[in-house]
């Protein structure tokens, strides 16, 4: 089971960015407005939702890529590890510029 949260819902709902220079610029604007502690609370709420489902096994974890990697790391540092699983992954990558695609 996978939950993919709308990370920027407090700033702008349902963000969909193109993988070009304009998309990168907009992503950086959104990231600049993002409250990381509120994001960690959202991760915790997602964990609670998954644990509450009768079809869930009770084990939950988080993985993040690029910006999401920082959020995954923040969740691992701030949330009670007894309340969730043993799995956290943070993966960093660079955003491809339009000139390299």
C-alpha distances in whole Angstrom, upper triangle without the diagonal:
4,7,10,13,17,18,22,22,25,27,26,23,21,23,23,25,27,27,31,33,33,29,29,32,30,27,30,31,28,27,30,30,26,26,24,25,23,20,20,20,17,15,16,16,12,12,14,12,8,11,13,10,12,9,7,9,11,10,9,11,12,13,16,18,22,22,19,20,22,20,17,21,22,19,20,23,23,21,21,20,20,17,15,14,16,14,16,17,19,20,23,25,28,27,29,33,34,37,35,33
4,7,10,13,15,18,18,21,23,22,20,18,19,19,21,23,23,27,29,29,25,26,28,26,23,26,27,24,23,27,26,23,23,21,22,21,17,17,18,15,13,14,14,10,11,13,11,9,12,14,12,14,12,10,12,13,12,9,10,10,11,13,15,19,19,15,16,19,17,15,18,19,17,18,21,21,19,20,19,20,17,14,14,16,14,14,15,17,18,20,22,24,24,26,29,30,33,32,30
4,6,10,12,15,15,18,20,19,16,15,16,17,19,22,23,26,28,27,24,24,26,24,21,24,24,21,21,24,23,20,20,19,19,17,14,14,15,12,10,12,11,7,9,11,9,8,12,13,12,15,14,12,14,14,13,10,10,10,11,12,15,18,17,14,16,18,15,14,17,18,15,17,20,20,18,19,19,20,17,14,15,17,15,15,15,17,18,20,22,24,23,26,28,30,33,31,30
4,7,9,12,12,15,17,16,14,12,13,13,16,18,19,22,24,24,20,20,23,20,17,20,21,18,17,21,20,17,18,17,18,16,13,14,15,11,10,13,12,9,11,14,12,11,15,16,16,19,17,15,18,17,16,13,12,10,10,11,12,15,14,11,14,16,13,13,16,17,15,17,20,20,18,21,20,22,19,17,17,19,16,15,15,15,16,18,19,21,20,22,25,26,30,28,26
4,6,9,9,12,14,13,11,10,11,13,15,18,20,23,24,23,19,20,21,19,16,18,19,15,15,18,17,14,15,14,15,13,10,11,12,8,8,11,10,8,11,13,11,12,15,16,16,20,19,17,20,19,18,14,13,11,12,11,13,15,14,11,14,15,12,12,16,16,14,17,19,18,17,20,20,22,19,17,18,20,18,16,16,16,17,19,20,21,20,23,25,27,30,29,28
4,6,6,9,10,9,7,6,8,10,13,16,18,21,22,20,17,17,19,16,13,16,16,12,13,16,15,12,13,14,15,12,10,13,13,9,11,14,12,11,14,16,14,15,19,19,19,23,22,21,23,22,21,18,17,14,15,13,14,16,13,11,15,16,13,14,18,17,16,19,21,20,19,22,23,25,22,20,22,23,21,19,19,18,19,19,20,21,19,22,24,25,29,28,27
4,6,8,9,9,9,9,9,11,13,17,18,20,21,19,16,16,17,14,12,14,14,10,10,13,11,9,10,10,12,10,7,10,11,8,9,13,12,11,14,16,16,17,20,21,21,25,24,22,24,23,22,18,16,13,13,12,13,13,10,9,13,12,10,12,15,14,13,17,18,17,17,21,21,24,21,20,21,22,20,17,17,16,17,17,18,19,18,21,23,24,28,27,26
4,5,5,6,6,8,7,10,12,16,17,19,19,17,14,15,15,12,10,12,11,7,8,11,9,7,9,11,13,10,9,12,13,10,12,16,15,14,18,19,19,20,23,24,24,28,28,26,28,26,25,22,20,17,17,15,15,15,12,11,15,14,12,15,18,16,16,20,21,20,20,23,25,27,24,23,25,26,24,21,20,19,19,19,20,20,18,21,22,24,27,27,26
4,5,5,4,7,8,12,14,18,20,22,22,20,17,18,18,15,13,15,14,10,12,14,11,10,11,13,14,11,10,13,13,10,13,15,14,14,17,18,17,19,22,22,23,27,27,25,28,26,26,22,21,19,19,17,18,18,15,14,18,18,15,17,20,18,18,22,23,21,21,24,26,28,24,24,25,27,25,23,23,22,22,23,23,23,22,25,26,27,30,30,29
4,6,7,10,11,15,17,20,22,24,24,21,19,19,19,15,14,15,14,10,12,13,9,8,9,12,13,9,10,13,13,11,14,16,15,15,19,19,19,21,24,24,25,29,29,27,30,28,27,24,23,20,21,19,20,20,16,16,19,18,16,18,21,18,18,22,23,20,21,24,26,28,25,25,27,29,27,24,24,23,24,24,25,25,23,26,27,28,32,32,31
4,7,10,9,13,14,18,20,21,21,18,16,16,15,12,12,13,10,7,10,11,7,8,10,13,14,12,12,15,15,14,17,19,18,18,22,23,22,24,27,27,28,32,32,30,33,31,30,26,25,22,22,20,20,19,16,16,20,18,16,20,22,20,20,24,24,22,23,27,28,31,28,27,29,31,29,26,25,23,24,23,24,23,21,24,25,26,29,30,29
4,7,6,10,12,16,18,19,19,16,14,16,15,11,11,13,11,8,11,13,10,10,13,15,17,15,14,18,18,15,18,20,19,19,22,23,22,24,27,27,28,31,31,30,32,31,30,27,26,23,22,20,20,20,17,17,20,20,18,21,23,22,22,25,26,25,25,29,30,32,29,28,30,32,29,27,26,24,24,24,24,23,21,23,24,24,28,29,28
4,6,9,12,16,18,20,21,18,16,17,17,14,13,16,14,11,14,16,13,13,15,17,18,15,14,18,17,14,17,19,17,17,21,22,20,21,25,25,25,28,28,27,30,29,28,25,24,21,21,19,20,20,17,17,21,21,18,21,24,22,22,25,27,25,25,28,29,31,28,27,29,30,28,26,25,24,24,24,24,24,22,24,25,25,29,29,28
4,6,10,13,16,18,20,17,14,16,17,13,13,16,15,12,15,17,16,15,17,18,20,17,15,19,19,15,17,20,18,17,20,22,20,21,24,25,24,27,27,26,29,28,27,24,23,20,20,18,18,19,17,16,20,20,18,20,23,23,22,25,27,26,26,29,29,31,28,27,28,30,27,25,24,23,23,23,23,23,20,22,23,23,27,27,25
4,6,10,13,15,16,13,10,12,13,10,9,13,12,9,12,15,14,13,16,17,20,17,15,19,19,16,18,21,20,19,22,24,22,23,26,27,27,30,29,28,30,30,29,25,24,20,19,17,16,16,14,14,18,19,17,19,22,22,22,25,27,26,26,29,30,32,29,28,28,30,27,24,23,22,21,21,20,19,17,19,19,20,23,24,22
4,7,10,12,14,12,9,11,13,10,10,13,14,12,14,17,16,16,19,20,23,21,18,21,22,19,20,23,23,21,24,26,24,24,28,29,28,31,30,29,31,31,29,26,24,21,20,17,16,16,15,15,19,20,19,21,24,24,24,26,28,28,28,31,32,34,31,29,30,31,27,25,23,22,21,20,19,18,15,16,17,17,21,21,19
4,7,8,10,8,5,8,10,8,7,11,12,11,13,16,16,16,19,20,23,22,19,22,24,21,21,25,25,23,26,28,27,27,30,31,31,34,32,31,33,33,31,28,26,22,20,17,15,15,14,15,18,19,19,21,23,24,24,27,29,29,29,33,33,35,33,31,31,31,28,25,23,21,20,18,17,15,12,13,13,13,17,18,16
4,6,8,7,5,8,10,9,10,13,14,14,15,18,19,19,23,23,26,25,22,25,27,24,25,28,28,26,29,31,30,30,33,34,33,37,35,33,35,35,33,30,28,24,22,19,16,16,16,17,20,21,21,23,25,26,27,29,31,31,32,35,35,38,36,33,33,33,30,27,25,23,20,19,16,15,11,11,11,10,14,15,13
4,7,8,6,7,10,11,10,13,15,15,16,18,20,20,23,23,27,26,23,26,28,25,25,29,29,27,29,32,31,30,34,35,34,37,35,34,35,35,33,30,27,24,21,18,15,14,15,16,18,20,21,22,24,25,26,28,30,31,32,35,34,37,36,33,32,32,29,26,23,21,18,16,13,11,8,7,8,8,11,11,10
4,6,5,6,9,10,10,12,14,15,16,18,20,21,24,25,28,28,25,28,30,28,28,32,32,30,32,35,34,34,37,39,38,41,39,37,39,39,36,33,30,27,24,21,17,16,16,19,21,22,23,25,26,27,29,31,32,33,34,38,37,40,39,36,35,35,32,29,26,23,21,18,15,12,9,7,6,5,9,10,9
4,5,5,6,9,10,11,12,14,15,17,19,20,24,24,28,27,25,28,30,28,28,32,33,31,33,36,35,35,39,40,40,43,41,39,41,40,38,35,32,28,25,22,19,16,16,19,21,22,23,25,27,27,29,31,32,33,34,38,38,41,39,37,37,36,33,30,27,24,21,19,16,13,9,9,6,6,9,11,11
4,5,5,6,9,10,11,12,14,15,17,18,22,23,27,26,24,27,29,27,28,31,31,30,33,35,34,35,38,39,39,42,41,39,41,40,38,35,32,28,26,22,20,18,17,20,22,22,23,26,27,28,29,32,32,33,34,38,38,41,39,37,37,37,34,31,28,25,23,20,18,15,12,12,10,9,12,14,14
4,5,5,6,9,10,11,12,14,16,16,20,21,24,23,21,24,26,24,24,28,28,26,29,32,31,31,34,36,35,38,37,35,37,36,34,31,28,25,22,19,16,15,14,16,19,20,20,22,24,25,26,28,30,30,31,35,35,38,36,33,33,34,30,27,25,22,20,18,16,13,10,11,10,10,14,15,14
4,5,5,6,9,10,10,12,14,15,19,19,23,22,20,23,25,23,24,27,28,26,29,32,31,31,34,36,36,39,37,35,37,36,34,30,27,24,21,17,15,12,12,15,17,17,18,21,22,23,24,26,27,28,30,33,33,36,35,32,32,32,29,26,23,20,18,15,13,11,7,9,8,10,13,14,14
4,5,5,6,9,10,11,13,14,18,19,23,22,21,24,26,24,25,29,29,28,31,33,32,33,36,37,38,41,40,38,39,38,36,33,30,26,24,20,18,15,14,17,19,19,20,23,24,24,26,28,29,29,31,34,35,38,36,34,35,35,31,28,26,22,21,18,16,14,11,12,11,12,15,16,17
4,5,5,6,9,10,11,12,16,18,21,20,18,22,24,22,23,26,26,25,28,31,30,30,34,35,35,38,37,35,37,36,34,31,28,25,23,19,17,15,13,16,19,18,19,22,23,23,24,27,28,28,29,33,33,36,34,33,33,34,30,27,25,22,21,19,18,15,12,14,13,14,17,19,19
4,5,5,6,9,10,10,14,15,18,18,16,19,21,19,20,23,24,22,25,28,27,27,31,32,32,36,35,32,34,33,31,27,25,21,19,16,14,12,10,12,15,15,15,18,19,19,21,23,24,24,26,29,30,33,31,29,30,30,27,23,21,19,17,15,14,13,10,13,13,15,18,18,18
4,5,5,6,9,10,13,14,18,18,16,19,21,20,21,24,25,24,27,29,29,29,32,34,34,38,37,35,36,35,33,29,26,22,20,17,15,12,10,13,15,14,15,18,19,19,21,23,24,24,26,29,30,33,32,30,30,31,28,24,22,19,18,15,15,13,11,14,14,16,18,19,20
4,6,5,7,9,12,14,18,17,16,19,21,20,21,24,25,25,27,29,29,30,33,34,35,39,38,36,37,36,34,30,28,24,23,19,18,15,13,15,18,16,17,20,21,20,22,25,25,25,27,30,31,35,33,31,32,33,30,26,25,22,21,19,18,17,15,17,17,18,21,22,22
4,5,5,6,10,12,15,14,13,16,18,16,18,21,21,21,24,26,25,26,29,30,31,35,34,32,34,32,31,27,25,21,20,17,16,14,11,13,16,15,14,18,19,18,19,23,23,22,24,28,29,32,29,28,29,30,27,24,23,20,20,18,18,17,15,18,18,20,23,23,23
4,5,5,8,9,13,13,11,14,16,15,16,20,20,20,22,25,25,26,28,30,31,34,34,31,33,31,29,25,23,19,18,14,14,11,8,10,13,11,11,15,16,15,17,20,20,19,21,25,26,29,27,26,27,27,25,21,20,17,17,15,16,15,14,17,18,20,23,23,23
4,6,8,10,13,14,13,16,18,18,19,22,23,23,25,27,28,29,31,33,34,37,37,34,36,34,32,28,26,22,21,18,17,14,11,14,16,14,14,17,18,16,19,22,21,21,23,27,28,31,29,28,30,30,27,24,23,20,20,18,18,17,16,19,19,22,24,25,26
4,7,9,12,11,12,15,16,16,18,20,20,21,24,25,26,27,30,31,32,36,35,33,35,33,31,28,25,22,22,19,19,17,13,15,17,15,14,18,19,17,19,22,21,20,22,26,27,30,28,28,29,30,28,25,24,21,22,20,21,20,19,22,22,24,27,28,28
4,6,9,8,8,11,13,12,14,16,17,18,20,22,22,24,26,27,28,32,32,30,31,29,28,24,22,19,18,16,16,14,11,12,14,12,11,14,15,13,15,18,18,17,19,22,24,27,25,24,25,26,24,21,20,18,19,18,19,19,18,22,23,25,28,28,28
4,6,5,6,9,10,11,13,14,15,17,19,20,21,23,25,26,28,31,32,29,30,28,26,23,21,18,19,16,18,16,12,13,15,12,10,14,15,12,13,16,16,14,16,20,22,24,22,22,24,25,23,20,20,18,20,19,21,22,21,25,26,28,31,31,31
4,5,5,6,9,10,10,12,14,15,17,18,20,21,23,24,26,30,30,27,28,25,24,20,18,15,16,13,15,14,10,10,12,9,7,10,11,8,9,13,12,11,13,17,18,21,20,19,21,21,20,17,17,15,17,17,19,20,20,24,25,28,31,30,31
4,5,5,6,9,10,11,12,14,15,17,18,20,21,23,25,28,29,26,27,24,23,19,18,16,17,16,18,17,14,13,14,11,9,12,12,8,9,12,11,9,11,14,16,19,18,18,20,21,20,17,18,17,20,20,22,24,24,28,29,32,35,34,34
4,5,5,6,9,10,10,12,14,15,16,18,20,21,23,27,27,25,26,23,23,19,18,16,17,16,18,18,15,13,15,13,10,13,14,11,11,14,14,11,12,16,18,20,18,18,21,22,21,18,20,18,21,21,23,24,24,28,29,32,35,34,34
4,5,5,6,9,10,10,12,14,15,17,18,20,22,25,25,23,24,22,20,17,15,13,14,12,15,15,11,10,12,10,7,10,11,9,9,12,13,11,12,15,17,19,17,16,18,20,18,15,16,15,17,18,20,21,21,25,27,29,32,31,31
4,5,5,6,9,10,11,12,14,15,17,18,20,24,24,21,22,19,18,14,13,11,13,12,15,16,13,11,12,10,7,8,9,7,5,9,10,8,8,11,13,16,14,13,15,17,16,13,15,14,17,18,21,23,23,27,29,31,34,33,33
4,5,5,6,9,10,10,12,14,15,16,19,22,23,20,22,19,18,15,14,13,15,15,18,19,16,14,15,14,10,12,13,10,8,12,12,9,9,12,14,16,13,14,16,18,18,16,18,18,20,22,24,26,26,30,32,34,37,36,36
4,5,5,6,9,10,10,12,14,15,17,21,21,19,20,18,17,14,14,12,14,14,17,18,15,12,15,14,10,11,14,12,10,13,14,12,11,14,16,17,14,14,16,19,17,16,17,17,20,21,23,25,24,28,30,32,35,34,33
4,5,5,6,9,10,11,12,14,16,19,19,16,18,15,14,11,10,8,11,11,15,16,14,11,12,12,8,8,11,10,7,10,12,11,9,12,13,15,12,11,13,15,14,12,14,14,17,19,21,23,23,27,29,31,34,33,32
4,5,5,6,9,10,11,12,15,18,19,16,17,14,13,10,10,10,13,14,18,20,17,14,15,15,11,11,13,11,8,10,12,10,7,9,11,12,9,9,12,14,14,13,16,17,20,22,25,27,27,31,33,35,38,37,36
4,5,5,6,9,10,11,13,16,17,15,17,14,14,12,13,12,15,16,20,21,19,16,18,17,14,14,16,14,11,14,16,13,11,13,14,15,11,11,14,17,17,16,19,19,22,24,26,29,28,32,34,36,39,38,37
4,5,5,6,9,10,11,15,15,13,15,13,12,9,10,10,13,14,17,20,18,14,16,17,13,12,16,15,11,14,16,15,12,14,15,15,12,11,13,16,15,14,16,18,20,22,24,27,26,29,32,34,37,36,34
4,5,5,6,9,10,13,14,11,12,9,9,7,8,9,13,15,18,21,19,16,17,17,14,12,15,14,11,12,15,13,10,11,11,12,8,7,10,13,13,13,15,17,20,23,25,28,28,31,34,36,39,37,36
4,6,5,6,9,12,13,11,13,10,11,9,12,13,16,18,22,24,22,19,20,20,17,16,18,17,13,15,17,15,12,12,13,13,9,9,12,16,16,16,19,21,24,26,29,31,31,35,37,39,42,41,39
4,6,5,7,10,11,10,12,11,12,10,13,14,17,19,22,24,23,19,21,22,18,17,20,19,16,18,20,18,15,16,16,16,12,12,14,18,17,18,20,22,24,27,29,31,31,34,36,38,41,40,38
4,5,5,9,9,6,9,8,9,7,10,12,15,17,21,23,22,19,20,21,18,16,19,19,16,17,20,19,15,16,15,15,12,10,12,15,15,16,18,20,23,25,28,30,30,33,36,37,40,39,37
4,6,8,9,6,8,5,8,8,11,13,17,20,23,26,25,21,22,23,20,18,20,20,16,17,20,18,15,14,14,13,9,9,11,14,15,17,19,22,25,28,30,33,33,36,39,41,44,42,40
4,6,9,8,10,8,11,11,15,17,20,22,26,29,27,24,25,26,22,21,23,23,19,20,23,21,17,17,17,16,12,12,14,18,19,20,23,25,28,31,33,35,35,38,41,42,46,44,42
4,5,5,9,9,11,12,15,17,20,23,26,29,28,24,25,27,23,22,25,24,21,22,25,23,20,20,19,18,15,14,16,19,19,21,23,26,28,31,33,35,35,38,40,42,45,43,41
4,6,8,9,12,14,17,20,23,25,29,32,31,27,28,30,27,25,28,28,24,25,28,26,23,22,21,20,17,16,17,21,21,23,26,28,30,33,35,38,38,40,43,45,48,46,44
4,7,9,11,13,16,18,21,24,27,30,30,26,27,29,26,24,27,27,24,24,28,27,23,23,22,20,18,16,16,20,20,22,24,27,28,32,33,36,36,38,41,42,45,44,41
4,6,8,9,12,15,18,21,24,27,27,23,24,26,23,20,23,24,20,21,24,23,20,19,18,17,14,12,13,16,16,18,20,23,25,29,31,33,34,36,39,41,44,42,40
4,6,8,12,15,18,21,24,28,28,24,24,26,23,21,23,24,20,20,23,23,19,18,16,15,13,11,11,14,14,17,20,23,25,29,31,34,35,37,40,42,45,43,41
4,6,10,13,17,20,24,27,26,23,23,24,21,19,21,21,17,17,20,20,16,15,13,12,10,8,8,12,13,15,18,22,24,28,30,33,34,37,40,42,45,42,41
4,7,11,14,17,21,24,24,20,20,21,19,16,18,19,15,14,18,18,15,14,11,11,9,6,5,8,9,12,15,18,21,24,27,30,31,34,37,39,42,40,38
4,7,10,14,17,20,20,16,16,18,15,12,15,16,12,12,15,15,12,12,10,11,9,5,5,8,8,9,12,15,18,21,24,27,28,31,34,36,39,37,35
4,7,10,14,17,17,13,13,14,12,9,11,13,10,9,13,14,11,12,10,12,10,7,5,7,5,6,9,11,14,18,20,24,25,28,31,33,36,33,32
4,7,10,13,13,9,9,11,9,6,9,11,8,8,12,13,12,13,12,14,13,9,9,9,7,5,7,9,11,14,17,20,21,24,27,30,32,30,29
4,7,10,11,8,7,10,9,6,9,11,10,10,14,15,14,16,15,17,16,13,12,12,8,6,5,6,8,11,13,17,18,21,24,26,29,27,26
4,7,7,4,4,7,7,5,8,11,10,11,14,15,16,18,17,20,19,16,15,15,11,8,6,5,6,8,11,13,14,17,21,23,26,24,23
4,6,5,5,8,9,9,11,13,14,14,17,18,19,22,21,24,23,20,19,18,14,11,8,6,5,6,7,10,11,14,17,20,22,20,19
4,5,5,7,9,10,11,13,15,16,17,19,20,23,22,26,25,22,21,21,17,14,11,8,6,4,5,7,8,12,15,18,20,18,18
4,5,6,7,9,10,11,13,15,16,17,18,22,21,25,24,21,21,21,18,14,12,9,9,8,9,10,10,14,16,19,22,21,21
4,5,5,6,9,10,10,12,14,15,16,19,19,22,20,18,18,18,15,11,10,7,8,9,11,13,13,16,19,22,24,23,22
4,5,5,6,9,10,11,12,14,15,18,17,21,20,17,17,16,13,9,7,4,5,6,9,12,14,17,20,23,25,23,23
4,5,5,6,9,10,10,12,14,17,17,20,20,18,18,17,15,11,10,7,9,9,12,14,15,19,21,24,26,25,25
4,5,5,6,9,10,10,11,15,15,18,17,15,16,16,14,10,10,8,11,11,14,16,17,21,23,26,28,27,27
4,5,5,6,9,10,10,13,13,16,15,13,13,12,10,7,7,6,9,11,14,17,18,22,25,27,30,28,28
4,5,5,6,9,10,13,12,16,16,14,14,13,11,7,8,6,10,11,15,18,19,23,26,29,31,29,29
4,5,5,6,8,12,12,16,15,14,15,15,13,10,11,10,13,14,17,20,21,25,27,30,32,31,31
4,5,5,5,9,9,13,11,10,12,12,11,9,11,11,14,16,19,22,23,27,29,32,34,33,33
4,6,6,8,7,11,11,10,10,9,9,7,9,10,14,16,20,22,24,28,30,33,36,34,34
4,6,8,9,12,13,12,13,12,12,10,12,12,16,17,21,24,25,29,32,35,37,35,35
4,7,9,12,11,12,14,14,14,12,15,15,18,20,23,26,27,31,33,36,38,37,37
4,6,9,8,9,11,12,13,12,15,15,19,21,25,27,28,32,35,37,40,38,38
4,5,6,7,10,11,13,13,16,18,22,24,27,30,32,35,38,41,43,41,41
4,5,6,7,7,10,10,14,16,20,23,26,29,31,34,37,40,42,40,40
4,6,7,9,12,13,17,19,23,26,29,33,34,37,40,43,46,44,43
4,7,10,12,13,17,19,23,26,29,32,33,36,39,42,44,42,42
4,7,9,10,14,16,20,23,26,29,30,33,36,39,41,39,39
4,6,8,12,15,18,21,25,28,29,32,36,38,40,38,37
4,7,10,13,17,20,23,27,29,31,35,37,40,37,36
4,7,10,13,17,20,23,25,28,31,34,36,33,33
4,7,10,13,17,20,22,25,28,31,33,31,30
4,6,10,13,17,19,22,25,28,30,27,27
4,7,10,13,16,19,22,25,27,24,24
4,7,10,13,15,19,22,23,21,21
4,7,10,13,16,19,21,18,19
4,7,9,12,16,17,15,15
4,6,9,12,14,12,13
4,6,9,11,10,11
4,6,8,6,7
4,5,6,7
4,6,6
4,6
4
